[in-house]
Amino acid sequence: MQFQVQNLTVHKFGGASVKDADAVRNVESILSKCFISPAVVVVSAMGKTTNKLELVFSTLVAEGFDKALDQLNEVVSEHQQVISDLELNLDLSNLFHAALKKSHSLGDPDAAYDELVASGEDASTKILSAYLDVKRGDVEWRDVRDIVETDARHNSARVDESRLTEMGVPLRSALSKSSKTIIVTQGFIGKSRGGKTTTLGREGSDYSAALLACAIGAKEVVIWKDVPGMLNADPRIFEGTQTVEELDYSEALELSYYGASVIHPRTVKPLQNLDIPLTVRSFVDLTAKQTRIARFPGQTPSFPMYISRPNVTRLSIGPSDQSFVGEDHLSSVFGALDDAGIHVRMMQNSAVQFDIIFDTNEGRETKLIDQLGEAVWAKATRGLELLTVRHGSDELVEKLTAKRTVLMEQKSPSTVRRLLA
């Protein structure tokens, strides 16, 4: 039986919504206006912290601990400036330095990466929790690693969603016994059964919010973005974008699979399984339109949906002996894709060739090719764009791709996808 807490909501705030002191103050204002307690607040790393920590990790690998420490101290200084602006009594230098030391001590580079980049979420949640506690006094910080258990895969860990109710016991207990009405915790990270920090993949905080909502029986998940709900296209690329105010779970799943950046691909399904609605709102303008993702059977958007994925790679592979691409070949390919942590955006095969389209990541691409071995030839074409149009006309697709070279096309009654050079 699903556990339920009266009026419980889960709020997820991404990096842009906690990027500086003013942003943190805005989060406090939003929580004061927009929730009925109790609430769980899931937070990403501040601003571009994850990117900066990735650079620190690269320096650690290439140039050693001391160089990485110098670079890390810049990240520490940025966080301490936010703390100073908020007039908090908090020092996060030990948090970051401990993460770097532990990362340096780990032999597995993927585990070392996770250990270091997770410090971004540790820091942002400590800052927000401290500020909310000063303003409200009803806040408790909880380490999500004590709740979300993952497999031992690093960088893109998996969660056994059938065990969410069991995982939620500590958080449910805290909500029922504590006088605190807001619990602040990290997105993006978890812990393996072996006790090591893992990460759920880039932009995984949305998924974290969904997992926690299912684990504690929330009535709703609210994801706060810098746009008015879920738009039919990226406003940085397409003109005249519109907010989709209602979206069925199945349609949201399709859009996230095709690469819609507003929702992490694994977020929707666990919520659909338990009929927990997901609302996408703007932290910039509380009066702006919003999107509600729930059960709306048979309903589809009344206008076309455009999804552009720039910087994708087409990896063409086939048997080195020029034999047919059979089921045995595909089985080994999918196993290698899983091990390499590659999310396939589109695929297509012929008698002697199998094409895989994915977001460009040369490290994972190399890992995939190494696992496939000499029995397979491979050729990568990078710098491509994958355009998906749902519920649009043929004329619209032709207009959007005019003067572009179409390398591959897939078409169904509701969707046209073109790989463009």
N, C-alpha and C positions, 0 to 999 in steps of 0.2 A: 504494500500500500504506500502511495506517495505521501511523504510527510508534508504538512503545510503549516506555515506560520502566518497568522492573521496580518494582512496588509504588507507583508514583506516585499520589498523590491530590491533589485540589484542594479546599480548604476555603474557604468563603465566610462571612464574618462581617459582619452588617449593623450599622447605626448603633447600635442598642440594645446590642449586644454589645461595643462599644468606647466607650461614652458617657462614661466617667470612668476614673480611675486603677485602681479596684478591678476594673472590667470588663476593662481591658487586662491586668491580672494574671491574671484568670480565663482569658482567651484563651491566655496562655502556659501555664497549667496544663493546659488542654484539649489543646493541641498536644503537650505532653510525655507525656500519657497516651494519646492517641487516634490517633496516626498512625505509620506506618512510613515513614521517609524514602526518597526526597526528597518534598517537598510544596510546592505553590504555594498561597499564602494570599491570597485576594482580599478586600479590605476596602472598606466603604462609609465615607462621612463620619461623624464622631462625632455621636451623638445627633441633635439637630434642626439640625445645622449647615447642611444644604442649605436648609432653610426660612429660616434666618437670613441666609444669603447671597443668597437670592432677595429678601429685604427690602432688603438693602444695594444690590442691583442696581436695585430700584425707586427707591430714594433717589437713586442715581447718575443715573438717567434724569430724575427729576422735580426734584431739588434741586441736582444738581451733585456734583463730585468731593469737595470738602471735607466736605460733610455725610455723604457715603457713607463717607469715610475715618474720621470719628468713629464711625460705626456699626460699621464693620469692626473697629475697634480693640477693641470689646467682644468680638467673636469671637476675635480674637488673644489677648486676656487669658484667656478661658476655656481655650483650648488651652495657653497657657503655665502655667496653674494645674495642669493635668493633668501637664504635663512636670515641674513642680516637685514634685508629689506622687510622681512616679515616680523622682525624683532623677536626671533625665537632663540631660546637657549639650547642649541643643538650643534654638535660637531660630527660630521660624517666622514672625516678623514680616515679614521680607523676602519670604518666599514669598507671603503674603497681599497685601502691598502691591504686589508686582510684578504679581500677577493683576489687582488693581484698576486699576493704571495701564494695563495692556495692554487690559483690557476697555474702559476709557475712550477708548482710541485707535482702537478698531475702529468702522467706520461701520455695519456690519451689526448690528442689535440682537440677533438670535438668536445670532450668533457671539460677541458681547460677553457675553451671558448665559452661554454655555457656558464661556467662558474664566474667568469669575469663580467660578461654582459648582463647577467642577472642582477648585478649590483646596481644597475640603473633603476630597476623597479624597486629594489630594497630602499634606495635613497629617496625616490619620489614619494613612496608611501610613508616613509618616516617623516618627511617634511609636511605632507598634507595632514597626516594624523596629528602631528604636534600642533599645527595651526588650528585645526578643527577643535582640538582639545582646549586650546586657549580661548577660542571664541564660544564654545558650546559646553565643554566639560562632560560630554556623554559619548566619548569616542574611545575605541579600543583598536590597537594594531594587532593583526594576526598574520603569521607567516603562512602563506598559501602552500608552502612545501609540507606543512603538517596536515594538509587537506587533500591536495591533488596528487595522487600517486600515478606515475607513468611507467612505461617500459624503460629499458636501459638505453634506448636510442637517443642520441644527442642531436641538437639543432632542430629536430622535427619529431619530438617524442609523441607517442600515442597513449591515449587514456582508455582504459577498459570502462566504457560508459555503463555497462551493466552493473558496475560496483559503485555508482555514484551515491546511492543512498547510504551505503556503508561508509564511504569516504566523508560524507557530510556530517557524521555523528559529532565530531568535535565542534564544528561550527554551529550546529543546531543546539548543542548543549550550551555553548556560549550565549546564544541568542535567548535561550529560555531562562538562564540563571543570572546573567549579568545585568547590572543596572544600565549598562551602556546601550545606546540605541543605534549607534553607527559603528560598524566594523569596517576598517580600512585594510585592504590586502592587495597583493601584487597580481597583476595579470602576466601572461606570457610564460610563466615559469612553473615548474613542479619539481617533484623529487622521485627518483627511481626507488625500487625496493631495496637496492643496495645502498641507499642513502646519499646518492650524488644528485646535485642540482641538474635539472634538465630544462630545456626550453621547447616550446610548442611550435616554433616556426615564426618567422616575421609576421607582425600584425596579429599575433596569437592571443592578445588580451581580450578580443571579442569572444573568442572561444572559451577563455577562462571564465568570463562572465556567464556564459551559457551553462558551463559545467557546474558552477557554484549555484546557479539558480535551480538547476535540476536536483542538485544534492540536498538543497534545503527546502524545496517546494515553494519557490517564490511565485508571486502572482504576476510578475512582469519583469522584463529586463529592459532597461533604458540605456541606449548607447548614445553618448553625446559627441557630436561632430561639429565641424566648422561650416557645415552646409545645412540648408533647410530640409532635413530629411534625406531620403534616398532619391536622387535625381535620375532622370532617364538617360543622362549622359554626363561625362566629365565637363564641367563648365570651362575648364582651362583649354579644352580641345574643341568643343562644339558650342555653337550659339543657340540661344533660345531654349535653354534647358528648363524642364518642369519637374516638380515634386510629385512622386507617385505616393498618394496619400494612403492607399490600402494595397496590400500585396499578399497574395496567398503564399503559404509556406513553400509550396512546390515551385512557384515562379521565382521566389527568392533563392531557392536552392539552385535553380538553373542559372540565374544571373551570377551568383557567387562562384559557381563552377566555371563559368565562362570568363571570370576575371573581374567582375565588378568590385571596385576597390573599397566600397563603403562597408561591406560585410565580409569577414573572414570565411573561407569556404566551409569550414567544419562547424560554424556557429549554429546554423539553423536547425539541422536535423535533430539534435537532442531536445531542443525546445518544441519542435513539432511533435515528437514522440509523447510529450507530456502536456501538450496544448498550452504552453506558456507563451504569451504574446511577446513580441519584440518591438520596441518603439525606437525610432531613430529621430533624435531631436538636435536642434542647434544650440550650442552653448554660447553663441554670439548674440542670438536674438530669441528670447523665450516666446515671443509672439509669432515667430515664423511658422510656416507649415511644417508638418512632421509626417513621418511614415509609420504606419502600424502594420507589422507583419504578423499575420494570424491565419486562422482557417477561413478562407473565402472561396468556397468550392466553385470551380469553373470560371472564376474571375481573372481576367488578364488586363494589363494596362491598356488604356484607350489611345495611347500614342506610342510610337516606336521607341525601343530601348537600344542605345548604342554603347558598346564596350570596346575601347581601344586598349590593346596591350602593346606598348612599344618595347623595343629592345628584347625581342624574343629570338630564340635560336631554333633553326630546323636541323635536327640531327638525322641524317639518312644512314641507315645501317642495313647490312645484309650478310648472308653466309659468304665466307671467303672463297668457298669452292663454287660459287655461283649457282648453288642449288636453290630449290624453292624455299620461300619463307613458310615454314610449317608451324604447327601448334607447339612442337618441341622447342623451336627457336623462340617463339613468342613467350612461352613460359619462362625461359631463362632471362629474356629481356625484361619482363615485368618484375621478376625477382630482383634483378640488378637495379631497376629504377627505384624500387622500394628501398633497397639498401643505400642507394645514393641520395635518397631524400628529394627526388625530383618529382614535382607535381606536373603532370602532363596536361597541357592546355588543349592540344588537338593531336590526333594521330591518323595515319592513313597507310595502307599497305598495298603493294602490287605483288606479282608473283615472286620477284627476287629482291624487293626493297621494302623497308619499313621506315616511315618517316614519323618522327616525334617532335612536337613543338612544345617548348617550355621556356620560362623566363630565364634569360641568359645568366648562367652561373658557371664559370669555367672550371672552378674547383670541383663542383658536383659532376659536371660533364666529364672531367678527367677520371673521376672515381668510377663513373658508369662505364666508360670505355675500358678502363683497366679490368673491371669485373667481367666484362663481356669477353675479353681475351682475344687471342689471335684468330679464333675461329670465325670472327665477325669483322668485316670492314666497316669503317665509319667515316662520314664526311659532315662537317659542321658548317652551316651558313648562319652567321650572326647579323645583328643589326636590323632585323625584320620587324614588321608590325602585324599583329593579329587583330583584325576587326570583326566584331560580332554584331549583327543587327537582328533584333527580335521584333516580330510584329510589324515589320516594315515592308514596303513594296519593292519589286525588282527595280523600278525606276529610281528609288531612293538609294539602293545599294550601288547602282551604276553611277549615280551622281557623287556619292561619297568616295568612290574608288577611281574616279576619272583620272586619266593620265598616270595611273599607278600600274606597275607590273604585278599581275596576279599569279602567284606561284602555286597556290593550292586553293581549292574551294570545296566547301561542304554545305549542303543545302537540305533543309527539311521544311515542312509546311509553315512552321513558325519562325525558323532561324536560318540565316545565311551567315557563313563564316568564310572570310577570305584572308589568306596569308599574303602580305604585300611586301614587295621590295622597295 
